[in-house]
Amino acid sequence: MLDHSFEQVLKDYQPLIKNQMKQLNIYTNFEEFYQVGQIALWKAYCHYEQEKGHFAFYAKQRVRGDLIDFLRKEAKYKEHNVISDAVKLHQYSIVTEHEESSYERFVPYLHLLSCREKAWFTETIIHQLKLSEIAQKYSVSTHTVASWRKSVIKKLSYMMKPEEN
């Protein structure tokens, strides 16, 4: 343990957390990653042993390591969800190259979607835009557009009864 309170350590090491995020090119989901960095600093604060070296070095390694671990988990999660979403979209025939009537199949349900959900649906189904292209078009993050997609899939899968498939 250090002689300072954690609040003081957190105040002193905020630049370290932000610097590590910058070095790792973390610009999206800033608050989430910043929280991961704060938790890592807390772990460093709790587990620091003075005889093993300087706290600053230990804190930097801990924060950087936890941020990298979280980046890996996020990448794995996104990879899994893209596959999962593709399976769900295929299952409900939302996206098919040969079936022009797939859009019409969902028209009765579109009024139940929010404006943003309709935007995702339209941009994806009709205009064949990617997540990043939709995000850029609507000036939001890809994470935000992914949440629209998730909501649409959830609503449509709930509304579409298995008998209709």
C-alpha positions as CSV (number, residue, x, y, z in Angstrom):
1,M,0.0,0.0,0.0
2,L,1.0,3.6,-0.6
3,D,1.1,6.4,1.9
4,H,-1.5,8.4,-0.2
5,S,-5.2,7.8,-0.4
6,F,-6.5,6.2,-3.6
7,E,-8.3,9.5,-4.5
8,Q,-5.0,11.3,-4.5
9,V,-3.4,8.5,-6.5
10,L,-6.3,8.6,-9.0
11,K,-5.9,12.3,-9.4
12,D,-2.1,12.0,-9.9
13,Y,-2.3,9.2,-12.4
14,Q,-5.2,10.3,-14.6
15,P,-2.7,11.5,-17.2
16,L,-1.2,8.0,-17.2
17,I,-4.5,6.3,-17.9
18,K,-5.3,8.8,-20.7
19,N,-1.8,8.5,-22.2
20,Q,-2.1,4.7,-22.3
21,M,-5.4,5.0,-24.0
22,K,-3.9,7.4,-26.5
23,Q,-1.0,5.1,-27.2
24,L,-3.4,2.2,-27.7
25,N,-5.5,4.3,-30.1
26,I,-8.6,4.1,-28.0
27,Y,-10.9,6.9,-29.1
28,T,-14.3,5.2,-29.1
29,N,-16.1,4.2,-25.9
30,F,-13.8,6.5,-24.0
31,E,-15.7,6.4,-20.7
32,E,-15.8,2.6,-20.7
33,F,-12.1,2.2,-21.3
34,Y,-11.3,5.0,-18.9
35,Q,-13.2,3.1,-16.2
36,V,-11.2,0.0,-17.0
37,G,-8.0,2.1,-16.5
38,Q,-9.3,3.4,-13.2
39,I,-10.1,-0.1,-12.0
40,A,-6.6,-1.3,-13.1
41,L,-5.1,1.6,-11.1
42,W,-7.1,0.6,-8.1
43,K,-5.8,-3.0,-8.5
44,A,-2.3,-1.7,-8.7
45,Y,-2.9,0.5,-5.6
46,C,-4.1,-2.5,-3.7
47,H,-1.5,-5.0,-4.8
48,Y,1.6,-2.8,-4.9
49,E,4.6,-4.0,-3.0
50,Q,7.2,-1.3,-2.4
51,E,10.2,-3.6,-2.3
52,K,9.5,-4.8,-5.9
53,G,10.0,-1.4,-7.5
54,H,8.4,2.0,-8.2
55,F,4.7,2.4,-8.1
56,A,4.6,4.5,-11.3
57,F,6.1,1.6,-13.3
58,Y,3.8,-1.0,-11.8
59,A,0.7,1.2,-12.3
60,K,1.6,1.8,-15.9
61,Q,2.1,-1.9,-16.6
62,R,-1.1,-2.8,-14.8
63,V,-3.2,-0.1,-16.6
64,R,-1.7,-0.9,-20.0
65,G,-2.2,-4.7,-19.5
66,D,-5.8,-4.4,-18.4
67,L,-6.6,-2.0,-21.3
68,I,-5.1,-4.5,-23.8
69,D,-7.0,-7.3,-22.2
70,F,-10.2,-5.4,-22.5
71,L,-9.5,-4.5,-26.1
72,R,-9.0,-8.2,-26.9
73,K,-12.3,-9.1,-25.1
74,E,-14.1,-6.3,-27.1
75,A,-12.7,-7.6,-30.4
76,K,-13.6,-11.2,-29.6
77,Y,-17.1,-10.0,-28.5
78,K,-17.6,-8.0,-31.7
79,E,-16.4,-10.9,-33.9
80,H,-18.8,-13.3,-32.1
81,N,-21.7,-10.8,-32.4
82,V,-21.2,-10.1,-36.1
83,I,-21.4,-13.9,-36.7
84,S,-24.3,-14.2,-34.4
85,D,-26.2,-11.3,-36.0
86,A,-25.5,-12.7,-39.5
87,V,-27.0,-16.0,-38.5
88,K,-30.1,-14.2,-37.0
89,L,-30.5,-12.0,-40.0
90,H,-30.3,-15.0,-42.3
91,Q,-32.7,-17.0,-40.0
92,Y,-35.3,-14.3,-40.3
93,S,-34.6,-13.7,-44.0
94,I,-33.8,-10.0,-43.5
95,V,-30.9,-10.0,-45.9
96,T,-31.1,-12.1,-49.0
97,E,-29.7,-11.2,-52.4
98,H,-32.3,-13.2,-54.4
99,E,-35.5,-12.5,-52.4
100,E,-36.9,-9.1,-53.2
101,S,-39.9,-9.7,-51.0
102,S,-37.8,-9.9,-47.9
103,Y,-38.2,-6.2,-47.2
104,E,-42.0,-6.3,-47.8
105,R,-42.1,-9.2,-45.2
106,F,-41.1,-6.7,-42.5
107,V,-43.2,-3.7,-43.6
108,P,-46.1,-4.5,-41.1
109,Y,-43.6,-4.3,-38.3
110,L,-41.6,-1.2,-39.2
111,H,-44.0,1.1,-37.5
112,L,-43.0,-0.5,-34.2
113,L,-39.3,0.5,-34.7
114,S,-37.9,3.8,-33.5
115,C,-36.6,6.3,-36.0
116,R,-33.0,5.2,-35.4
117,E,-33.9,1.5,-35.7
118,K,-35.7,2.3,-39.0
119,A,-32.6,4.1,-40.2
120,W,-30.4,1.1,-39.4
121,F,-32.9,-1.3,-41.1
122,T,-33.3,0.9,-44.2
123,E,-29.6,1.7,-44.6
124,T,-28.6,-2.0,-44.1
125,I,-31.3,-3.7,-46.1
126,I,-32.0,-1.2,-48.9
127,H,-28.8,0.7,-49.2
128,Q,-26.5,-2.2,-48.2
129,L,-24.4,0.1,-46.0
130,K,-21.9,-1.2,-43.4
131,L,-22.1,-0.3,-39.7
132,S,-19.2,2.2,-40.1
133,E,-20.8,3.8,-43.1
134,I,-24.1,4.2,-41.2
135,A,-22.3,5.6,-38.2
136,Q,-20.5,8.2,-40.4
137,K,-23.7,9.1,-42.2
138,Y,-25.6,9.8,-38.9
139,S,-22.6,11.2,-37.1
140,V,-22.6,8.7,-34.3
141,S,-20.3,5.9,-33.2
142,T,-20.3,2.4,-34.6
143,H,-21.2,1.3,-31.1
144,T,-24.3,3.3,-31.2
145,V,-25.3,1.9,-34.6
146,A,-24.6,-1.6,-33.3
147,S,-27.0,-0.9,-30.5
148,W,-29.7,0.1,-33.1
149,R,-29.0,-3.2,-34.9
150,K,-29.3,-5.2,-31.7
151,S,-32.6,-3.6,-30.9
152,V,-34.0,-4.2,-34.3
153,I,-33.0,-7.9,-34.3
154,K,-34.5,-8.3,-30.8
155,K,-37.8,-6.6,-31.8
156,L,-38.1,-8.4,-35.1
157,S,-37.2,-11.8,-33.7
158,Y,-39.8,-11.3,-31.0
159,M,-42.4,-10.1,-33.5
160,M,-41.7,-12.7,-36.1
161,K,-43.2,-16.0,-34.9
162,P,-41.4,-19.2,-35.8
163,E,-44.4,-20.3,-37.8
164,E,-43.8,-17.5,-40.3
165,N,-40.3,-18.7,-41.1
